[in-house]
């Protein structure tokens, strides 16, 4: 056998690589689910058990968009309306947000951060930076940039396939 001809084992590995794998541990959906599990675990390790990643996201949205209704919060967080209603009740019970009815429209409930919600977010800033550092520390700077770019691209391209697509623009 000449040294330039591929060996049978090499051909078999190449053929296997060229085909789409059915190995669970190479499936994008499984890897994304595992990445989510890891991210949530890391979130609770760094930020503690008193707030969930979804609650944190809602508080951050309310920090940037005061006095929005629950439907708009749902759109900005990519959550369904019923989940957002439950989330708002829990955040209000924790004293982190205020829900109120504006005098001009008694049919709607608006949301805003409470003083305690603002204080909590301010206190979490160092932990949020630490969480990002821990999540990304095993990747080089170039890998971090590539990872975030590809993850962002995947989410943007597939946004409409979600049961609760993200809507960041005006509600109308």
Residue frames as qw, qx, qy, qz and C-alpha x, y, z in Angstrom:
[[0.000, 0.890, 0.455, 0.000, 0.00, 0.00, 0.00],
 [0.415, 0.471, -0.045, 0.777, 1.47, 3.38, -0.94],
 [0.287, -0.319, -0.492, 0.757, 1.92, 6.05, 1.71],
 [0.144, 0.033, -0.122, -0.982, -0.26, 8.53, -0.22],
 [0.458, -0.319, -0.682, -0.472, -3.36, 6.33, -0.41],
 [0.480, -0.454, 0.297, -0.689, -5.79, 6.83, 2.49],
 [0.054, 0.090, -0.972, 0.211, -5.92, 3.94, 4.89],
 [0.337, -0.430, -0.771, -0.327, -9.27, 2.14, 5.35],
 [0.332, -0.560, -0.589, 0.478, -9.73, 3.49, 8.90],
 [0.091, -0.306, 0.028, 0.947, -9.19, 7.07, 7.67],
 [0.221, -0.167, -0.617, -0.736, -11.76, 6.59, 4.88],
 [0.366, -0.507, -0.780, -0.008, -14.27, 5.20, 7.38],
 [0.248, -0.523, -0.390, 0.716, -13.83, 8.20, 9.71],
 [0.028, 0.160, -0.280, -0.946, -14.17, 10.64, 6.80],
 [0.280, -0.323, -0.750, -0.504, -17.31, 8.90, 5.56],
 [0.347, -0.571, -0.691, 0.278, -18.81, 9.03, 9.05],
 [0.174, -0.435, -0.156, 0.870, -17.97, 12.74, 9.37],
 [0.088, -0.004, -0.492, -0.866, -19.51, 13.51, 5.98],
 [0.345, -0.470, -0.755, -0.299, -22.82, 11.92, 7.00],
 [0.373, -0.584, 0.120, -0.711, -25.15, 13.65, 9.45],
 [0.186, 0.138, -0.883, 0.409, -24.64, 12.11, 12.84],
 [0.616, -0.501, -0.428, -0.432, -27.46, 10.56, 14.83],
 [0.523, -0.103, -0.607, 0.589, -25.30, 10.55, 17.96],
 [0.296, -0.845, -0.446, 0.000, -27.37, 12.34, 20.64],
 [0.505, -0.661, -0.027, 0.555, -24.29, 14.15, 21.92],
 [0.314, -0.075, 0.412, 0.852, -23.73, 15.74, 18.50],
 [0.064, 0.684, 0.660, 0.303, -27.33, 16.89, 17.98],
 [0.107, 0.387, -0.053, 0.914, -27.73, 20.70, 18.03],
 [0.547, -0.586, -0.243, -0.546, -30.97, 20.55, 20.00],
 [0.837, -0.397, -0.320, 0.199, -29.43, 18.40, 22.71],
 [0.562, 0.072, -0.186, 0.802, -26.35, 20.60, 22.91],
 [0.118, -0.505, -0.072, -0.852, -28.51, 23.74, 23.15],
 [0.712, -0.574, -0.287, -0.287, -30.60, 22.14, 25.92],
 [0.804, -0.255, -0.276, 0.461, -27.43, 21.17, 27.80],
 [0.331, 0.291, -0.081, 0.894, -25.98, 24.66, 27.30],
 [0.386, -0.607, -0.169, -0.674, -29.20, 26.10, 28.76],
 [0.820, -0.484, -0.305, 0.036, -28.99, 23.76, 31.78],
 [0.683, -0.045, -0.198, 0.701, -25.39, 24.78, 32.35],
 [0.093, 0.451, 0.041, 0.887, -26.18, 28.49, 31.95],
 [0.567, -0.640, -0.220, -0.470, -29.06, 28.32, 34.46],
 [0.842, -0.369, -0.273, 0.284, -26.92, 26.40, 36.93],
 [0.522, 0.121, -0.116, 0.836, -24.12, 28.93, 36.60],
 [0.175, -0.613, -0.166, -0.753, -26.66, 31.78, 36.96],
 [0.708, -0.635, -0.209, -0.227, -27.86, 30.41, 40.30],
 [0.805, -0.170, -0.217, 0.525, -24.30, 29.66, 41.48],
 [0.378, 0.195, -0.042, 0.904, -23.20, 33.24, 40.85],
 [0.216, -0.412, -0.107, -0.879, -26.39, 35.26, 41.43],
 [0.217, -0.051, 0.750, -0.623, -27.99, 33.04, 44.07],
 [0.021, 0.311, 0.944, 0.108, -31.33, 31.27, 44.36],
 [0.110, 0.534, 0.504, -0.670, -33.55, 34.31, 45.00],
 [0.442, 0.644, -0.076, -0.620, -34.02, 35.33, 41.36],
 [0.787, 0.216, 0.549, 0.180, -34.37, 33.28, 38.19],
 [0.344, -0.080, 0.468, 0.810, -32.86, 34.11, 34.81],
 [0.038, 0.599, 0.639, 0.482, -36.34, 34.94, 33.46],
 [0.297, -0.864, -0.354, 0.199, -37.09, 37.20, 36.41],
 [0.433, -0.485, 0.186, 0.736, -33.76, 38.93, 35.90],
 [0.257, 0.233, 0.585, 0.733, -34.57, 39.45, 32.21],
 [0.104, -0.782, -0.569, -0.235, -37.96, 40.97, 33.05],
 [0.392, -0.796, -0.160, 0.433, -36.42, 43.31, 35.61],
 [0.407, -0.254, 0.361, 0.800, -33.77, 44.42, 33.10],
 [0.129, 0.494, 0.619, 0.596, -36.46, 45.11, 30.50],
 [0.244, -0.863, -0.442, -0.025, -38.44, 47.15, 33.03],
 [0.471, -0.575, 0.030, 0.669, -35.30, 49.05, 33.94],
 [0.254, -0.078, 0.475, 0.839, -35.00, 50.15, 30.31],
 [0.226, -0.340, -0.572, -0.712, -38.76, 50.48, 29.60],
 [0.075, 0.160, 0.673, -0.718, -40.67, 51.84, 32.58],
 [0.462, 0.361, 0.357, -0.727, -44.47, 51.77, 32.65],
 [0.373, 0.177, -0.720, -0.557, -45.06, 49.14, 29.99],
 [0.826, -0.117, 0.107, -0.541, -47.93, 46.66, 30.03],
 [0.699, -0.270, 0.662, -0.032, -47.58, 42.93, 30.55],
 [0.825, 0.494, 0.274, 0.030, -48.13, 42.13, 26.87],
 [0.371, 0.870, -0.297, 0.133, -45.27, 44.42, 25.88],
 [0.393, -0.637, 0.654, -0.111, -43.06, 42.92, 28.58],
 [0.854, 0.071, 0.515, -0.027, -43.89, 39.47, 27.19],
 [0.701, 0.706, 0.038, 0.091, -42.90, 40.58, 23.69],
 [0.119, 0.872, -0.442, 0.174, -39.62, 42.13, 24.89],
 [0.466, -0.490, 0.719, -0.162, -38.71, 39.00, 26.94],
 [0.488, 0.213, -0.759, -0.374, -39.91, 36.47, 24.33],
 [0.130, 0.077, 0.900, -0.408, -42.41, 34.95, 26.75],
 [0.186, -0.488, -0.734, -0.435, -46.04, 34.01, 26.32],
 [0.261, -0.562, -0.012, -0.785, -48.64, 36.27, 27.94],
 [0.799, -0.508, -0.235, -0.219, -49.77, 33.80, 30.62],
 [0.788, -0.087, -0.289, 0.538, -46.20, 33.14, 31.77],
 [0.232, 0.376, -0.115, 0.890, -45.60, 36.88, 31.91],
 [0.507, -0.614, -0.152, -0.585, -48.75, 37.44, 33.98],
 [0.875, -0.404, -0.241, 0.112, -47.56, 34.84, 36.52],
 [0.641, 0.144, -0.179, 0.732, -44.07, 36.33, 36.45],
 [0.038, -0.563, 0.008, -0.825, -45.43, 39.83, 37.13],
 [0.706, -0.607, -0.178, -0.319, -47.44, 38.58, 40.12],
 [0.871, -0.235, -0.215, 0.375, -44.35, 36.87, 41.58],
 [0.456, 0.287, -0.115, 0.835, -42.16, 39.93, 41.07],
 [0.301, -0.635, -0.065, -0.709, -44.81, 42.12, 42.69],
 [0.832, -0.503, -0.219, -0.078, -45.09, 39.68, 45.64],
 [0.776, -0.080, -0.173, 0.602, -41.31, 39.94, 46.07],
 [0.182, -0.885, -0.144, 0.403, -41.65, 43.74, 46.11],
 [0.513, -0.200, 0.430, 0.716, -39.46, 44.12, 43.01],
 [0.043, 0.265, 0.502, 0.822, -42.04, 45.69, 40.71],
 [0.294, 0.351, 0.458, -0.762, -45.21, 47.72, 40.99],
 [0.089, 0.364, 0.792, 0.483, -48.29, 46.96, 38.92],
 [0.123, 0.451, 0.368, -0.803, -50.78, 49.77, 38.49],
 [0.338, 0.632, 0.662, 0.221, -53.76, 50.80, 36.42],
 [0.188, 0.003, 0.098, 0.977, -53.38, 54.15, 34.65],
 [0.273, 0.459, 0.471, -0.702, -56.34, 56.51, 35.05],
 [0.386, 0.447, -0.320, -0.741, -56.76, 56.87, 31.28],
 [0.677, 0.157, -0.621, -0.361, -57.25, 53.13, 30.63],
 [0.621, -0.394, 0.502, -0.455, -58.67, 50.92, 33.37],
 [0.967, 0.177, -0.043, -0.179, -58.33, 47.79, 31.20],
 [0.718, 0.470, -0.395, 0.326, -54.53, 47.67, 31.30],
 [0.704, -0.682, 0.044, 0.195, -51.97, 47.04, 34.05],
 [0.438, 0.789, -0.341, 0.263, -48.66, 48.81, 33.70],
 [0.888, -0.309, -0.136, 0.312, -45.44, 47.66, 35.30],
 [0.217, 0.846, -0.330, 0.358, -42.45, 49.47, 36.72],
 [0.618, 0.078, -0.612, 0.487, -39.50, 48.61, 38.90],
 [0.515, -0.832, -0.200, -0.040, -39.93, 49.37, 42.58],
 [0.092, -0.875, 0.445, -0.170, -37.14, 50.92, 44.61],
 [0.727, -0.364, 0.581, -0.024, -36.27, 47.42, 45.82],
 [0.853, 0.416, 0.285, 0.133, -36.14, 46.20, 42.21],
 [0.358, 0.882, -0.215, 0.220, -33.78, 49.00, 41.23],
 [0.372, -0.734, 0.548, -0.153, -31.59, 48.30, 44.26],
 [0.875, -0.071, 0.477, 0.032, -31.51, 44.58, 43.46],
 [0.756, 0.613, 0.093, 0.210, -30.44, 45.19, 39.86],
 [0.094, 0.897, -0.366, 0.229, -27.75, 47.63, 41.00],
 [0.581, -0.564, 0.574, -0.118, -26.44, 45.05, 43.49],
 [0.903, 0.140, 0.404, 0.043, -26.36, 42.33, 40.80],
 [0.466, 0.848, -0.238, -0.091, -24.13, 44.23, 38.32],
 [0.097, -0.656, 0.748, 0.010, -20.83, 42.77, 39.62],
 [0.633, -0.038, 0.762, -0.129, -22.35, 39.26, 39.70],
 [0.734, 0.620, 0.216, -0.173, -23.66, 39.58, 36.15],
 [0.314, 0.815, -0.484, -0.064, -20.18, 40.55, 34.98],
 [0.333, -0.441, 0.828, -0.099, -18.72, 37.61, 36.92],
 [0.770, 0.252, 0.549, -0.207, -21.29, 35.25, 35.38],
 [0.649, 0.743, -0.103, -0.126, -20.33, 36.34, 31.87],
 [0.050, 0.731, -0.680, 0.022, -16.64, 35.93, 32.72],
 [0.531, -0.222, 0.803, -0.156, -17.20, 32.40, 34.04],
 [0.789, 0.439, 0.373, -0.213, -19.34, 31.37, 31.08],
 [0.619, 0.777, -0.118, -0.001, -16.82, 32.59, 28.55],
 [0.329, -0.803, 0.491, 0.080, -13.47, 32.05, 30.31],
 [0.735, -0.140, 0.629, 0.211, -12.65, 28.74, 28.63],
 [0.637, 0.645, 0.343, 0.244, -12.90, 30.31, 25.17],
 [0.462, -0.073, 0.124, 0.875, -10.27, 32.52, 23.60],
 [0.142, 0.514, 0.127, -0.836, -11.25, 36.11, 22.79],
 [0.273, 0.217, -0.619, -0.704, -11.73, 35.12, 19.14],
 [0.207, -0.230, -0.947, -0.088, -13.80, 32.07, 20.11],
 [0.032, 0.492, 0.598, -0.631, -15.96, 34.21, 22.41],
 [0.246, 0.435, -0.165, -0.851, -16.66, 36.65, 19.59],
 [0.305, 0.087, -0.806, -0.499, -17.45, 33.82, 17.17],
 [0.118, -0.298, -0.921, 0.221, -19.60, 31.95, 19.70],
 [0.132, 0.531, 0.443, -0.710, -21.70, 35.01, 20.53],
 [0.281, 0.371, -0.380, -0.799, -22.01, 36.01, 16.87],
 [0.292, -0.018, -0.890, -0.349, -23.18, 32.54, 15.83],
 [0.066, -0.390, -0.836, 0.381, -25.52, 32.19, 18.80],
 [0.192, 0.504, 0.182, -0.822, -27.03, 35.60, 18.07],
 [0.304, 0.254, -0.602, -0.693, -27.38, 34.72, 14.38],
 [0.189, -0.173, -0.964, -0.071, -29.09, 31.41, 15.22],
 [0.034, 0.494, 0.663, -0.561, -31.55, 33.13, 17.55],
 [0.232, 0.483, -0.064, -0.842, -32.32, 35.94, 15.09],
 [0.279, 0.163, -0.750, -0.578, -32.78, 33.66, 12.09],
 [0.319, -0.246, -0.912, -0.073, -35.04, 31.28, 14.02],
 [0.139, 0.029, 0.431, -0.891, -36.95, 33.86, 16.09],
 [0.594, 0.035, -0.170, -0.786, -40.24, 33.32, 14.24],
 [0.624, -0.004, -0.771, -0.128, -40.10, 29.57, 14.91],
 [0.095, 0.028, -0.737, 0.669, -40.46, 30.23, 18.64],
 [0.188, -0.621, -0.759, -0.049, -43.81, 29.90, 20.39],
 [0.193, -0.918, -0.230, 0.260, -43.10, 33.36, 21.81],
 [0.631, 0.456, 0.072, 0.623, -40.99, 35.31, 19.30],
 [0.375, -0.448, -0.177, 0.792, -38.95, 38.21, 20.59],
 [0.215, 0.806, 0.371, 0.408, -40.40, 41.59, 19.66],
 [0.502, -0.304, -0.211, 0.782, -38.05, 44.45, 20.57],
 [0.093, 0.278, 0.265, 0.919, -39.66, 47.26, 18.61],
 [0.369, -0.054, 0.207, -0.904, -42.74, 49.31, 19.29],
 [0.405, 0.159, 0.852, -0.291, -45.81, 47.27, 20.20],
 [0.587, 0.594, 0.237, -0.496, -47.79, 48.52, 17.19]]
